[in-house]
């Protein structure tokens, strides 16, 4: 399906995590010679990006060379997305391009769970594996490109492995799969049921990333609130101390590392209340990414979504009383099968009351294999488009009002990039790629990844404009 969502600071709608794909270009390594060069294309959400990092880390460990051109590769791996129809088509198109330009292609990732669909379009692919099938991918590589002869002492891999994100932030995936059965979603069919990573393993990875210079960890999964549910929240160990496999305890330990910790894909279960005090105390970022999806009780029931809209409003009010600085971002679907104008008005009224800071919206379109397709008559495209526009108008107004309230304040920001006009940064209020920015026009004497304090001077619907007033240590000058 074609999905349009709001991305702050961009004039054009852009696909939002985790439901559509984007390609990640992999930087080349030092050459190992003919017969060991692998091209790698990573499509999809941050969870897929983490899978790509794991595969690339193992390839580099074994001495393979990663190159960024089809012509220079002896083999190409495409890590696909298969959640929605537009993502499936992009994945198939990318596979086709790789076959046309190179000829030797392995396919992995979510679309790999639909091998017949891939083979029907591209019968010449060398091999297909599903999501998080790291060992199988390596086995297929070995079949077509034997392990190169290399000296591990001259091709060292950093402890944190190969990263596809900038040095100053990283995604920390805490589990695979999902136990929810939302009727519009096919993720459980692609990635299976919830499998939580051992908490000691997760914390070890977080520590390695911090030691490598990462200043912001973005905690991701299909359902972050459910972490540890599959193992009955058993007690694990880290640094010789017992730690329960549960979101609350995980956040407590991550908070001790002294870096930004941002929570994504959090379902509004009651125990989410336990992490709000950590946010109020400044131990983890006061930011929650919660995919509410709708507010009409009838539509939520048809979606099989956990939680009730009225109770969620009570939760939000309680959270903000404890942590007034809390920022909430969410995603919603308009035009769900059977959605009436009354249902949609309930959603608009709920949005007005919830006053969410960051909001994305999808127009529903059938996904192959989704139960929702057959629940009711599909909403006409023109009706969906009208509701999408009305929804986004309300969301944009709320966003503008909430950002305007920050004008005249000072905020700690992290620099993401430098361009011809100055620096582009983010505050705690914004996750990379999907939220807004803090534009530091005319500010060049800073480094990417540096944290500074900025005075907010202007705001539009999605972004803040600011001037640096001091660095992390409180100095006003010599910020470079």
C-alpha positions as CSV (number, residue, x, y, z in Angstrom):
1,X,0.0,0.0,0.0
2,X,1.0,3.6,-0.4
3,X,1.5,5.3,2.9
4,X,1.9,9.0,3.5
5,X,3.1,10.3,6.8
6,X,4.2,13.5,8.3
7,X,7.9,14.1,8.9
8,X,8.6,17.4,10.6
9,X,10.8,19.8,8.8
10,X,10.2,18.2,5.3
11,X,8.0,19.8,2.8
12,X,7.1,16.4,1.3
13,X,5.4,13.5,3.2
14,X,7.9,10.8,3.9
15,X,7.7,7.2,5.0
16,X,8.0,6.8,8.7
17,X,9.6,4.2,10.9
18,X,9.0,1.3,11.1
19,X,6.6,0.8,8.2
20,X,8.3,1.8,5.0
21,X,11.8,1.4,3.6
22,X,14.8,3.5,3.1
23,X,18.1,2.4,1.7
24,X,21.3,2.6,3.7
25,X,24.5,3.0,1.8
26,X,27.3,1.0,3.3
27,X,30.8,2.6,3.3
28,X,33.5,0.4,1.8
29,X,36.2,-1.3,3.8
30,X,39.8,-1.8,2.9
31,X,40.1,-4.2,0.0
32,X,40.9,-7.8,0.4
33,X,41.3,-8.6,-3.2
34,X,39.1,-10.3,-5.9
35,X,36.6,-12.9,-4.7
36,X,35.7,-11.4,-1.3
37,X,33.9,-8.2,-2.1
38,X,30.3,-7.9,-1.0
39,X,27.8,-5.1,-1.8
40,X,25.1,-4.6,0.8
41,X,21.8,-2.7,0.6
42,X,19.7,-2.2,3.8
43,X,16.1,-1.3,3.4
44,X,13.4,-0.7,6.1
45,X,13.1,0.3,9.7
46,X,15.7,0.7,12.5
47,X,15.1,-2.9,13.5
48,X,16.2,-4.0,10.1
49,X,19.1,-1.7,10.2
50,X,20.3,-3.5,13.4
51,X,20.0,-6.8,11.6
52,X,22.2,-5.4,8.8
53,X,24.8,-4.2,11.3
54,X,25.0,-7.7,12.7
55,X,25.5,-9.3,9.3
56,X,28.1,-6.8,8.3
57,X,30.0,-7.2,11.5
58,X,30.3,-10.9,10.9
59,X,31.2,-10.5,7.3
60,X,34.0,-8.0,8.2
61,X,35.1,-10.3,11.0
62,X,35.6,-13.1,8.5
63,X,37.6,-10.8,6.2
64,X,35.1,-10.0,3.6
65,X,35.3,-6.5,2.0
66,X,32.2,-4.4,1.8
67,X,32.0,-2.2,-1.3
68,X,29.4,0.5,-2.3
69,X,29.1,-0.3,-6.0
70,X,27.5,-3.1,-7.9
71,X,30.4,-3.3,-10.4
72,X,33.0,-3.7,-7.7
73,X,31.1,-6.5,-5.8
74,X,31.5,-10.2,-6.3
75,X,28.1,-10.7,-4.6
76,X,25.2,-8.4,-3.4
77,X,23.1,-8.9,-0.3
78,X,19.7,-7.1,-0.1
79,X,18.1,-6.8,3.3
80,X,14.5,-6.3,2.5
81,X,11.3,-4.8,4.1
82,X,8.0,-6.6,3.6
83,X,5.5,-4.9,5.9
84,X,3.4,-2.9,3.4
85,X,2.8,-3.1,-0.3
86,X,4.9,-0.1,-1.2
87,X,7.8,-1.5,0.8
88,X,7.4,-4.9,-0.9
89,X,7.5,-3.2,-4.3
90,X,10.6,-1.2,-3.4
91,X,12.3,-4.4,-2.1
92,X,11.5,-6.2,-5.3
93,X,12.6,-3.3,-7.4
94,X,15.9,-3.1,-5.5
95,X,16.5,-6.9,-6.0
96,X,15.8,-6.5,-9.7
97,X,18.3,-3.6,-10.0
98,X,20.9,-5.6,-8.1
99,X,20.4,-8.6,-10.4
100,X,20.5,-6.4,-13.5
101,X,23.7,-4.5,-12.4
102,X,25.5,-7.4,-10.8
103,X,23.8,-10.8,-11.3
104,X,24.7,-12.5,-8.0
105,X,22.2,-11.6,-5.3
106,X,21.3,-13.0,-1.9
107,X,18.0,-11.8,-0.3
108,X,17.3,-11.6,3.4
109,X,15.0,-9.7,5.7
110,X,11.2,-9.5,6.2
111,X,10.3,-10.1,2.6
112,X,12.4,-13.2,2.7
113,X,9.6,-14.8,4.6
114,X,7.7,-14.8,1.4
115,X,10.2,-16.7,-0.7
116,X,7.6,-17.8,-3.4
117,X,6.7,-14.1,-4.0
118,X,10.3,-13.2,-4.6
119,X,11.0,-16.3,-6.8
120,X,8.0,-15.5,-8.9
121,X,9.4,-12.1,-9.8
122,X,13.1,-12.9,-9.5
123,X,13.9,-16.6,-10.0
124,X,17.6,-16.0,-10.5
125,X,18.4,-14.9,-6.9
126,X,21.0,-17.2,-5.4
127,X,19.4,-17.6,-2.0
128,X,16.6,-16.3,0.3
129,X,16.4,-16.1,4.1
130,X,14.0,-14.4,6.4
131,X,14.4,-11.8,9.1
132,X,17.2,-12.0,11.7
133,X,18.6,-15.1,10.1
134,X,22.2,-14.1,10.5
135,X,23.8,-17.5,10.5
136,X,21.9,-18.6,7.4
137,X,22.9,-15.5,5.5
138,X,26.6,-16.3,6.3
139,X,26.2,-19.9,5.3
140,X,24.8,-18.8,1.9
141,X,27.7,-16.3,1.5
142,X,30.1,-19.1,2.2
143,X,28.5,-21.2,-0.6
144,X,29.1,-18.6,-3.2
145,X,32.2,-16.8,-1.8
146,X,34.4,-18.9,0.3
147,X,35.9,-17.2,3.4
148,X,38.9,-15.1,2.3
149,X,42.4,-15.7,3.7
150,X,43.1,-12.9,6.0
151,X,45.0,-11.9,9.1
152,X,42.5,-11.0,11.8
153,X,45.2,-8.8,13.5
154,X,45.2,-6.5,10.4
155,X,41.4,-6.3,10.0
156,X,40.3,-5.6,13.5
157,X,36.6,-5.0,14.1
158,X,35.7,-2.6,16.9
159,X,34.0,-4.1,19.9
160,X,30.7,-2.4,19.1
161,X,30.8,-4.0,15.6
162,X,29.9,-2.3,12.3
163,X,27.4,0.6,12.7
164,X,25.3,2.1,9.9
165,X,24.3,5.2,12.0
166,X,26.4,8.3,12.8
167,X,28.9,7.8,15.5
168,X,27.0,9.7,18.2
169,X,23.7,7.7,18.2
170,X,22.8,4.0,17.8
171,X,19.8,1.7,17.9
172,X,19.6,-0.8,20.7
173,X,17.3,-3.7,19.7
174,X,16.1,-5.5,22.8
175,X,13.9,-8.2,21.3
176,X,12.6,-9.8,18.1
177,X,9.0,-10.5,17.1
178,X,5.7,-9.6,18.7
179,X,2.9,-11.4,20.6
180,X,0.2,-8.8,19.6
181,X,-2.1,-9.7,16.7
182,X,-3.2,-6.3,15.4
183,X,-5.5,-6.9,12.5
184,X,-3.7,-4.4,10.2
185,X,-0.2,-5.9,10.9
186,X,1.7,-8.9,9.5
187,X,4.9,-8.5,11.5
188,X,4.2,-11.7,13.7
189,X,3.9,-13.6,10.4
190,X,7.2,-12.2,9.2
191,X,9.2,-12.1,12.4
192,X,7.5,-14.5,14.7
193,X,6.4,-14.2,18.3
194,X,8.3,-12.2,21.0
195,X,11.8,-13.3,21.8
196,X,13.6,-11.1,24.3
197,X,17.4,-10.8,24.3
198,X,19.1,-11.7,27.6
199,X,19.3,-8.5,29.6
200,X,23.0,-9.0,30.3
201,X,23.6,-9.2,26.5
202,X,21.6,-6.0,25.9
203,X,23.5,-4.1,28.6
204,X,26.8,-5.3,27.4
205,X,26.0,-4.0,23.9
206,X,24.9,-0.7,25.4
207,X,28.1,-0.4,27.3
208,X,30.2,-1.1,24.2
209,X,28.3,1.5,22.2
210,X,28.9,4.1,24.9
211,X,32.6,3.3,25.1
212,X,32.7,3.7,21.3
213,X,31.5,7.3,21.6
214,X,27.7,6.9,21.3
215,X,25.9,9.6,23.2
216,X,22.3,8.5,22.5
217,X,20.7,5.1,22.5
218,X,17.4,4.5,20.8
219,X,15.8,1.5,22.4
220,X,13.7,-0.4,19.8
221,X,11.7,-3.6,19.3
222,X,8.3,-4.5,18.0
223,X,6.8,-4.0,21.5
224,X,9.3,-2.5,24.0
225,X,6.8,-2.6,26.8
226,X,6.6,-6.4,26.5
227,X,10.3,-6.9,27.0
228,X,10.9,-10.1,29.1
229,X,7.3,-11.2,29.0
230,X,8.3,-14.4,27.0
231,X,10.8,-15.4,29.7
232,X,8.4,-14.4,32.6
233,X,10.8,-11.5,33.4
234,X,13.4,-13.9,34.7
235,X,16.4,-12.6,36.5
236,X,19.6,-12.3,34.5
237,X,23.0,-11.0,35.5
238,X,25.1,-8.0,34.5
239,X,28.4,-7.1,36.0
240,X,27.8,-9.8,38.6
241,X,24.5,-8.3,39.8
242,X,21.0,-9.7,39.3
243,X,18.7,-7.7,36.9
244,X,15.2,-8.7,36.0
245,X,14.5,-9.0,32.2
246,X,11.9,-6.2,32.2
247,X,11.6,-2.7,30.7
248,X,11.8,-0.9,34.0
249,X,14.9,-2.6,35.2
250,X,16.5,-2.2,31.8
251,X,15.8,1.5,31.8
252,X,17.3,1.8,35.3
253,X,20.5,0.2,34.2
254,X,20.8,2.2,31.0
255,X,20.2,5.4,33.0
256,X,23.4,4.6,35.0
257,X,25.5,5.0,31.8
258,X,25.1,8.7,31.7
259,X,24.0,9.1,28.0
260,X,20.7,9.9,26.4
261,X,18.3,6.9,26.4
262,X,15.2,7.2,24.2
263,X,12.3,4.7,24.2
264,X,10.5,3.7,21.0
265,X,7.5,1.5,20.2
266,X,6.1,1.6,23.7
267,X,2.6,0.2,24.2
268,X,0.7,2.0,26.9
269,X,0.6,-0.9,29.4
270,X,0.2,0.0,33.1
271,X,3.8,-0.7,34.0
272,X,4.9,2.1,31.7
273,X,4.1,4.3,34.7
274,X,7.2,3.0,36.3
275,X,9.6,4.6,33.9
276,X,8.1,8.1,34.1
277,X,9.8,8.9,37.4
278,X,13.2,8.1,35.7
279,X,12.3,10.7,33.1
280,X,11.3,13.2,35.7
281,X,14.7,12.7,37.5
282,X,16.6,13.2,34.2
283,X,17.9,9.7,34.1
284,X,16.4,8.8,30.7
285,X,14.9,11.2,28.1
286,X,11.4,12.4,28.9
287,X,10.2,11.1,25.5
288,X,7.8,8.3,24.6
289,X,7.1,6.9,21.2
290,X,3.6,5.2,21.5
291,X,1.7,4.0,18.4
292,X,-1.8,4.7,19.6
293,X,-3.2,4.2,16.1
294,X,-6.8,5.4,16.8
295,X,-9.1,6.6,19.6
296,X,-12.6,5.3,18.6
297,X,-13.4,2.3,20.9
298,X,-15.1,0.5,18.0
299,X,-12.1,0.9,15.6
300,X,-9.6,0.0,18.4
301,X,-11.5,-3.2,19.0
302,X,-11.5,-4.0,15.3
303,X,-7.8,-3.4,15.3
304,X,-7.3,-5.6,18.3
305,X,-5.2,-2.8,19.9
306,X,-4.4,-3.0,23.7
307,X,-5.7,-0.2,25.9
308,X,-8.7,2.1,25.9
309,X,-8.6,5.7,24.6
310,X,-10.2,7.2,27.8
311,X,-7.8,5.3,30.0
312,X,-4.9,6.4,27.8
313,X,-5.9,10.1,28.3
314,X,-5.9,9.5,32.0
315,X,-2.4,8.0,31.7
316,X,-1.1,10.9,29.7
317,X,-2.4,13.4,32.2
318,X,-0.8,11.4,35.1
319,X,2.5,11.2,33.3
320,X,2.6,14.9,32.6
321,X,1.8,15.7,36.2
322,X,4.8,13.6,37.3
323,X,7.1,14.8,34.4
324,X,5.9,18.1,32.9
325,X,8.7,18.0,30.3
326,X,7.4,14.7,28.8
327,X,7.2,14.6,25.0
328,X,4.9,12.1,23.3
329,X,5.0,11.1,19.7
330,X,2.6,8.7,18.0
331,X,1.2,7.3,14.8
332,X,-2.4,6.9,13.7
333,X,-4.3,5.2,10.9
334,X,-7.2,6.9,9.2
335,X,-9.6,5.1,6.8
336,X,-9.4,1.8,8.7
337,X,-12.0,-0.6,7.2
338,X,-15.4,0.4,8.5
339,X,-14.3,3.7,10.0
340,X,-17.2,6.1,10.0
341,X,-17.2,9.9,10.2
342,X,-18.3,9.5,13.8
343,X,-15.2,7.3,14.5
344,X,-13.0,9.8,12.8
345,X,-14.5,12.7,14.8
346,X,-13.8,10.8,18.0
347,X,-10.2,10.5,16.9
348,X,-9.9,14.3,16.3
349,X,-11.5,15.1,19.6
350,X,-9.1,12.7,21.4
351,X,-6.1,14.3,19.6
352,X,-7.2,17.8,20.7
353,X,-7.4,16.6,24.3
354,X,-4.2,14.5,24.3
355,X,-2.1,17.4,22.8
356,X,0.5,15.1,21.5
357,X,3.8,16.7,20.5
358,X,4.7,14.7,17.4
359,X,2.2,12.9,15.3
360,X,2.4,10.8,12.1
361,X,-0.6,9.5,10.1
362,X,-1.1,6.7,7.6
363,X,-4.0,6.2,5.2
364,X,-5.1,2.6,5.4
365,X,-4.5,0.4,2.4
366,X,-4.8,-3.4,2.3
367,X,-1.7,-5.4,3.2
368,X,-1.4,-8.9,1.8
369,X,-2.2,-11.2,4.6
370,X,-3.7,-8.7,7.0
371,X,-7.0,-9.7,8.8
372,X,-8.3,-6.1,8.6
373,X,-8.7,-6.4,4.8
374,X,-11.9,-8.5,5.3
375,X,-13.4,-6.9,8.4
376,X,-15.5,-4.3,6.6
377,X,-15.9,-2.4,3.5
378,X,-12.9,-0.3,2.6
379,X,-13.2,3.5,3.0
380,X,-13.1,5.3,-0.4
381,X,-9.7,6.8,-1.3
382,X,-11.2,10.3,-1.5
383,X,-12.7,10.0,2.0
384,X,-9.4,8.8,3.4
385,X,-7.5,11.6,1.8
386,X,-10.0,14.2,3.2
387,X,-9.6,12.7,6.7
388,X,-5.8,12.5,6.4
389,X,-5.7,16.2,5.5
390,X,-8.0,17.2,8.3
391,X,-6.1,15.1,10.8
392,X,-2.7,16.5,9.9
393,X,-4.1,20.1,10.0
394,X,-5.1,19.5,13.7
395,X,-1.8,17.8,14.4
396,X,0.3,20.6,12.8
397,X,-1.6,23.3,14.8
398,X,-1.0,21.4,18.1
399,X,2.7,20.9,17.2
400,X,3.1,24.6,16.4
401,X,1.5,25.7,19.6
402,X,3.6,23.4,21.7
403,X,6.8,24.4,20.0
404,X,5.9,28.1,20.3
405,X,5.9,27.6,24.1
406,X,9.6,26.8,23.9
407,X,10.6,30.1,22.4
408,X,12.6,32.0,24.9
409,X,13.9,28.9,26.7
410,X,17.3,27.2,26.6
411,X,17.6,23.6,25.5
412,X,20.4,21.1,25.4
413,X,20.9,19.9,21.9
414,X,23.1,17.4,20.0
415,X,24.5,18.4,16.6
416,X,23.6,15.9,13.8
417,X,25.1,17.6,10.8
418,X,26.8,20.7,9.4
419,X,25.8,22.3,6.1
420,X,26.4,25.5,4.2
421,X,23.9,27.4,6.5
422,X,25.2,26.2,9.8
423,X,24.5,23.3,12.2
424,X,21.4,21.1,12.4
425,X,20.7,19.6,15.9
426,X,18.1,17.9,17.9
427,X,16.8,18.4,21.5
428,X,15.5,15.6,23.7
429,X,12.1,16.3,22.1
430,X,13.1,14.8,18.8
431,X,14.3,11.4,17.5
432,X,16.6,11.3,14.5
433,X,14.9,11.1,11.0
434,X,11.3,11.0,12.2
435,X,10.9,14.2,14.3
436,X,11.8,17.8,14.1
437,X,15.1,19.7,14.2
438,X,16.8,22.5,16.0
439,X,18.2,24.8,13.3
440,X,21.4,26.6,14.4
441,X,21.8,29.0,11.5
442,X,25.2,30.6,11.1
443,X,26.8,28.2,13.8
444,X,29.8,26.5,12.3
445,X,32.2,26.2,15.2
446,X,30.8,22.9,16.5
447,X,31.3,19.3,15.7
448,X,28.9,16.6,14.7
449,X,27.9,14.7,17.9
450,X,28.7,17.7,20.2
451,X,26.2,18.7,22.8
452,X,25.6,22.4,23.4
453,X,23.0,24.6,25.0
454,X,20.9,26.7,22.6
455,X,18.5,29.6,23.1
456,X,15.3,29.1,21.2
457,X,14.4,32.2,19.2
458,X,11.7,31.0,16.7
459,X,9.4,28.1,16.0
460,X,7.3,27.0,13.1
461,X,5.0,24.0,12.9
462,X,7.7,21.4,13.2
463,X,11.2,22.9,13.9
464,X,12.9,25.2,16.3
465,X,15.4,27.9,15.4
466,X,18.1,28.7,17.9
467,X,21.5,30.3,18.8
468,X,24.2,28.5,20.8
469,X,24.7,30.2,24.2
470,X,27.2,27.8,25.8
471,X,28.8,24.4,25.5
472,X,28.2,21.3,27.6
473,X,30.6,22.6,30.3
474,X,29.0,26.0,30.4
475,X,31.6,27.9,28.4
476,X,30.2,30.6,26.2
477,X,33.0,30.8,23.7
478,X,35.5,28.4,22.1
479,X,32.7,25.9,21.2
480,X,34.7,24.1,18.5
